[in-house]
């Protein structure tokens, strides 16, 4: 079992409502916002909480886990933006949902998620060199690929980040739950 999973949470109409909300939400440029560097950040205002996309994600998280929303915000990654590897406000945030809205001409900007290392059987004819069993505690950096309208879900203790964008951009909706 992974530290993360992908799921399509939005219908076509809900996805469009998220894109529309993104366009209507004021931009703040963050040179640095904690672990975020060089991103455009758009925080969803309380009066927009009834947006169909937000309601769909919130409903899934409440029905599946019993979680309530803490915040929603949009991030646009552009050249030279990235996110430092971190965990999300452990103690306040329990689950994070990242929904991809758009990628255009993107080089770099991959989502990075540290997953558990799974101890696979050693194939016949191969060898293992190590001391102890520390490999079972190791984490493996993964780059899960999302298509627009697809979401990535993970717990607050999961280390994650975004690699440096070299070209193009990507826009995501970030949703935190507790």
Buried (B, 14 or more C-beta within 10 A) or exposed (E): EBBBEBEEBBEEEBBBBBBEBBEEBEEEEBEEBEBBBBBBBBEBEEEEEEBBBBBBBBEBBEEEEEBEBBEBBBBBBBBEBBBEBEBBBEEEBBBBBBBBBBBEEBEBBBBBBBBBEEEEEEEEEEEEEEEEEEEEEEEEBBEBEBEBBBBBBBBBEBBBBBBBBEEBBBBBBBBBBB
